[in-house]
Amino acid sequence: MPADLHAHPAPAQLSPAATPAQLDFFYRIGLTARRIFPAIADLASNEVYVFASAIAFNALLAFYPFLLLTLLTCRELLHWSAGVETTFFLLKAAYLPVAEDFIVRNLRVALDEHASRGVALFSVVALIFTSAGIFTPLELALNRAWRVKRPRSGWKSQLLAMALVPACGAGFLAIVALTAGLQWLATQTIGSVGGARAASLAALVVAKALSLPIAIGMLFGLYMVLPSERPAARRVLPMAVWVGLLWEVAHYIFVALLPLINFRKTYGPFYVTVSLVMWAFISSLLLLLGANLAALDAASGAARPKRNEQAETA
């Protein structure tokens, strides 16, 4: 009998099965895509609108005292004139979306007035209390996102908010110190070739890239500390990274669109205030979007084992 009649066909090569880690990775990507639309839709609710408006209003109230407190710390406590100038440089080049020269000029005047008459303890406490106003509506908004049932009492919230002011100030001072060091390094290396302007630009670009992790760390800290019930860090950290990156992109888009919106034509001399409030409102929406996604991710993670148990028993 011919040999080929007894030959058996070679078994087909089976593709290796996906590992549980791979399956979980793709599952989470698909789940995030399905969750992002409800999270964005939630931003259009009346409750979120009220929270975002309150955060933006208090951000405007806290903005000037916080900067003044930071500048006073650099000048009076640290005796660091380079830190003062670097703060002004960052405000003009990186952070303020509108009227940079006007705001920096008035900050210089306020700083000189405090320096001439001395800094009283009452003034420092008043600045801290005013700067802390932004954290109360932010805490309530994060409690809503995480479905917190037992919020903090009023005095505990105020104490936490006042403690967060120096913590955020320390984070901002770290960015200032990093930028000042890079400016000095760029002046020593690039300044002799490309001039002071090229050195400042190079230092700003590198400082923005290196300070982004600090800003993300500050966002992560707010997400973790402000809610009355502490969320899981592994749920919060990815959202803090995404919100930090999205905030940077949104800042450049907002600055590019400001001439087209032309608030000056509509609001006249109040266009600076309106522009700052609008940017604070957009920033608060981005922050709440990250909280919504993290909370939905946590709720889905808690529901997934139950679905698996039901599938196994079925």
C-alpha positions as CSV (number, residue, x, y, z in Angstrom):
1,M,0.0,0.0,0.0
2,P,1.4,3.4,-0.8
3,A,3.0,5.2,2.1
4,D,1.2,8.4,1.6
5,L,-2.1,6.7,2.4
6,H,-0.9,6.0,5.9
7,A,0.5,9.5,6.4
8,H,-1.4,11.8,8.7
9,P,-1.7,15.5,8.1
10,A,0.4,17.7,10.3
11,P,-1.6,19.3,13.1
12,A,-2.4,23.0,12.6
13,Q,-0.2,25.4,14.6
14,L,-2.4,27.0,17.2
15,S,-1.8,30.6,18.1
16,P,-0.6,31.0,21.7
17,A,-3.4,32.0,24.1
18,A,-3.4,35.5,25.4
19,T,-2.2,35.8,28.9
20,P,-4.5,37.1,31.7
21,A,-2.4,40.3,31.9
22,Q,-2.9,41.0,28.1
23,L,-6.6,40.3,28.3
24,D,-7.0,42.6,31.3
25,F,-5.0,45.3,29.5
26,F,-7.3,45.2,26.4
27,Y,-10.4,44.9,28.6
28,R,-9.4,48.1,30.5
29,I,-8.8,50.0,27.3
30,G,-12.2,49.1,25.9
31,L,-13.8,49.8,29.3
32,T,-12.1,53.3,29.4
33,A,-13.4,54.0,25.9
34,R,-16.9,53.0,26.9
35,R,-16.7,55.1,30.1
36,I,-15.3,58.3,28.8
37,F,-18.6,59.3,27.1
38,P,-20.7,59.0,30.3
39,A,-18.0,60.8,32.2
40,I,-18.0,63.7,29.7
41,A,-21.8,63.7,29.6
42,D,-21.8,64.0,33.4
43,L,-19.9,67.3,33.1
44,A,-23.0,68.8,31.4
45,S,-25.2,68.2,34.5
46,N,-26.4,71.2,36.5
47,E,-24.6,69.9,39.7
48,V,-21.2,69.8,38.0
49,Y,-21.8,73.2,36.5
50,V,-22.4,74.7,39.9
51,F,-19.3,73.0,41.4
52,A,-17.1,74.1,38.4
53,S,-18.4,77.6,38.7
54,A,-17.7,77.7,42.5
55,I,-14.2,76.3,41.9
56,A,-13.5,78.9,39.2
57,F,-14.8,81.8,41.4
58,N,-12.7,80.7,44.3
59,A,-9.7,80.1,42.1
60,L,-9.9,83.7,41.0
61,L,-10.1,84.8,44.7
62,A,-7.2,82.5,45.7
63,F,-5.0,83.2,42.7
64,Y,-3.6,86.6,43.7
65,P,-3.1,85.9,47.4
66,F,-1.4,82.6,46.6
67,L,1.1,84.2,44.3
68,L,1.7,87.0,46.7
69,L,2.3,84.5,49.5
70,T,4.7,82.6,47.3
71,L,6.6,85.8,46.4
72,L,6.8,86.9,50.0
73,T,8.2,83.5,51.0
74,C,10.9,83.8,48.4
75,R,11.8,87.4,49.4
76,E,11.3,87.6,53.1
77,L,11.8,84.0,54.3
78,L,14.2,82.5,51.9
79,H,15.9,85.8,50.8
80,W,15.9,84.5,47.3
81,S,15.6,87.3,44.8
82,A,16.3,84.9,41.9
83,G,13.2,82.9,43.0
84,V,11.1,86.1,42.8
85,E,12.3,86.9,39.3
86,T,11.9,83.3,38.2
87,T,8.3,83.3,39.4
88,F,7.5,86.4,37.4
89,F,9.2,84.8,34.4
90,L,7.1,81.6,34.7
91,L,3.9,83.6,35.0
92,K,4.6,85.6,31.9
93,A,6.0,82.8,29.8
94,A,4.1,79.7,30.8
95,Y,1.1,80.1,33.1
96,L,-0.9,83.3,32.6
97,P,-3.2,83.1,29.6
98,V,-3.8,86.8,29.3
99,A,-2.5,90.2,30.4
100,E,0.8,88.8,31.6
101,D,2.5,92.2,31.9
102,F,-0.4,93.9,33.7
103,I,-0.7,91.1,36.3
104,V,3.1,90.9,36.9
105,R,3.4,94.7,37.2
106,N,0.7,94.8,39.9
107,L,2.2,91.9,41.7
108,R,5.5,93.8,41.9
109,V,3.7,96.8,43.3
110,A,1.9,94.7,46.0
111,L,5.1,92.9,46.9
112,D,7.0,96.2,47.3
113,E,4.2,97.5,49.5
114,H,4.4,94.5,51.8
115,A,8.2,94.7,51.9
116,S,8.1,98.5,52.8
117,R,5.7,98.1,55.7
118,G,6.8,94.7,56.9
119,V,5.0,91.4,56.8
120,A,2.7,90.9,59.8
121,L,1.6,87.4,61.0
122,F,-2.0,88.4,60.6
123,S,-1.4,89.3,56.9
124,V,0.2,85.9,56.3
125,V,-2.7,84.0,58.0
126,A,-5.2,86.1,56.0
127,L,-3.4,85.3,52.7
128,I,-3.4,81.5,53.6
129,F,-7.1,81.6,54.6
130,T,-8.0,83.4,51.3
131,S,-5.9,81.0,49.2
132,A,-7.6,78.0,50.9
133,G,-11.1,78.9,49.6
134,I,-10.6,77.0,46.4
135,F,-10.3,73.6,48.2
136,T,-13.8,73.6,49.8
137,P,-15.9,73.4,46.6
138,L,-13.2,71.1,45.1
139,E,-13.6,68.7,48.0
140,L,-17.4,68.7,47.6
141,A,-17.1,68.0,43.8
142,L,-14.6,65.1,44.4
143,N,-16.9,63.7,47.1
144,R,-19.7,63.7,44.6
145,A,-17.6,61.9,42.0
146,W,-16.6,59.2,44.5
147,R,-20.1,58.9,45.9
148,V,-18.9,59.7,49.4
149,K,-21.7,59.3,52.0
150,R,-20.0,60.8,55.1
151,P,-18.3,64.1,54.2
152,R,-16.0,65.9,56.6
153,S,-17.3,68.5,59.0
154,G,-16.8,72.2,58.1
155,W,-13.9,72.9,60.5
156,K,-12.0,69.8,59.4
157,S,-12.4,70.8,55.8
158,Q,-11.1,74.3,56.6
159,L,-8.1,73.0,58.4
160,L,-7.3,70.6,55.6
161,A,-7.6,73.4,53.0
162,M,-5.3,75.7,55.0
163,A,-2.8,72.8,55.3
164,L,-2.9,72.3,51.5
165,V,-1.9,75.9,50.8
166,P,1.7,75.5,52.0
167,A,1.9,72.1,50.4
168,C,0.9,73.4,47.0
169,G,3.2,76.4,47.6
170,A,6.1,73.9,48.2
171,G,5.3,72.2,44.9
172,F,5.2,75.5,43.1
173,L,8.5,76.5,44.7
174,A,10.0,73.3,43.5
175,I,9.1,74.2,39.9
176,V,10.5,77.7,40.5
177,A,13.8,76.3,41.8
178,L,14.0,73.8,38.9
179,T,13.5,76.6,36.4
180,A,16.0,78.9,38.1
181,G,18.6,76.2,38.1
182,L,18.0,75.5,34.4
183,Q,18.1,79.2,33.6
184,W,21.5,79.5,35.3
185,L,22.8,76.4,33.5
186,A,21.5,77.6,30.1
187,T,23.1,81.0,30.6
188,Q,26.4,79.4,31.3
189,T,26.3,77.1,28.3
190,I,24.0,78.6,25.7
191,G,24.0,82.2,26.6
192,S,27.5,82.8,25.3
193,V,26.5,81.4,21.9
194,G,22.8,82.2,21.4
195,G,22.3,85.1,23.8
196,A,20.2,85.6,26.9
197,R,16.9,85.1,25.0
198,A,17.8,81.8,23.6
199,A,19.1,80.6,27.0
200,S,15.7,81.6,28.6
201,L,13.7,79.9,25.9
202,A,15.8,76.7,26.3
203,A,15.5,76.8,30.0
204,L,11.7,77.3,29.8
205,V,11.2,74.3,27.4
206,V,13.3,72.0,29.6
207,A,11.7,73.3,32.8
208,K,8.2,72.7,31.4
209,A,9.1,69.1,30.5
210,L,10.7,68.4,33.9
211,S,8.1,70.2,36.0
212,L,5.2,68.3,34.5
213,P,5.8,65.4,36.9
214,I,5.6,67.8,39.8
215,A,2.3,69.2,38.6
216,I,1.0,65.7,38.1
217,G,2.1,64.8,41.6
218,M,0.2,67.8,42.9
219,L,-2.9,66.7,41.1
220,F,-2.5,63.2,42.4
221,G,-2.2,64.5,45.9
222,L,-5.4,66.5,45.6
223,Y,-7.2,63.5,44.2
224,M,-6.0,61.4,47.1
225,V,-6.3,63.9,50.0
226,L,-9.4,66.0,49.4
227,P,-12.1,63.3,49.2
228,S,-13.5,62.4,52.6
229,E,-13.0,58.7,51.7
230,R,-9.5,58.0,50.3
231,P,-9.6,56.3,46.9
232,A,-7.2,53.6,45.7
233,A,-4.0,55.1,44.4
234,R,-3.8,52.7,41.4
235,R,-7.1,54.1,40.2
236,V,-6.2,57.7,40.7
237,L,-2.6,57.9,39.4
238,P,-3.4,57.2,35.7
239,M,-6.1,59.8,35.7
240,A,-3.8,62.3,37.3
241,V,-1.3,61.7,34.5
242,W,-3.9,62.1,31.8
243,V,-5.4,65.2,33.3
244,G,-2.0,66.8,33.7
245,L,-1.1,66.2,30.0
246,L,-4.6,67.2,28.9
247,W,-4.3,70.4,30.9
248,E,-1.1,71.4,29.2
249,V,-2.6,70.8,25.8
250,A,-5.8,72.7,26.7
251,H,-3.8,75.7,28.0
252,Y,-2.1,76.2,24.6
253,I,-5.4,75.7,22.7
254,F,-7.1,78.3,25.0
255,V,-4.3,80.8,24.6
256,A,-4.5,80.3,20.8
257,L,-8.2,80.8,20.7
258,L,-8.3,83.9,22.9
259,P,-7.8,86.4,20.0
260,L,-10.7,84.8,18.2
261,I,-13.0,84.9,21.2
262,N,-12.0,88.5,21.8
263,F,-13.3,89.0,25.4
264,R,-12.0,92.6,25.3
265,K,-14.7,93.5,22.7
266,T,-17.5,92.0,24.8
267,Y,-16.4,92.8,28.3
268,G,-14.3,95.9,27.9
269,P,-11.9,96.5,30.8
270,F,-13.1,93.4,32.6
271,Y,-11.8,91.0,29.9
272,V,-8.8,90.1,32.0
273,T,-11.1,88.8,34.9
274,V,-13.4,87.0,32.5
275,S,-10.5,85.3,30.7
276,L,-9.0,84.1,34.0
277,V,-12.4,82.9,35.2
278,M,-13.1,81.1,32.0
279,W,-9.7,79.3,32.1
280,A,-10.3,78.4,35.7
281,F,-13.7,77.0,34.8
282,I,-12.2,74.9,32.0
283,S,-9.4,73.6,34.3
284,S,-12.0,72.6,36.9
285,L,-13.9,70.6,34.3
286,L,-10.8,68.8,33.3
287,L,-10.0,68.0,37.0
288,L,-13.6,66.7,37.6
289,L,-13.4,64.7,34.4
290,G,-10.4,62.8,35.8
291,A,-12.2,62.3,39.1
292,N,-15.2,60.9,37.3
293,L,-13.1,58.5,35.2
294,A,-11.2,57.3,38.3
295,A,-14.5,56.7,40.2
296,L,-16.1,54.9,37.3
297,D,-12.9,52.7,37.0
298,A,-13.1,51.8,40.7
299,A,-16.9,51.0,40.4
300,S,-16.2,48.8,37.4
301,G,-13.4,47.0,39.1
302,A,-15.6,46.3,42.1
303,A,-18.4,45.0,39.8
304,R,-16.2,42.8,37.7
305,P,-15.5,40.0,40.3
306,K,-19.3,39.8,40.8
307,R,-19.9,39.3,37.1
308,N,-17.2,36.6,37.0
309,E,-18.8,34.8,40.0
310,Q,-22.2,34.9,38.3
311,A,-20.7,33.5,35.1
312,E,-19.0,30.7,36.9
313,T,-22.2,29.7,38.8
314,A,-24.3,29.9,35.6
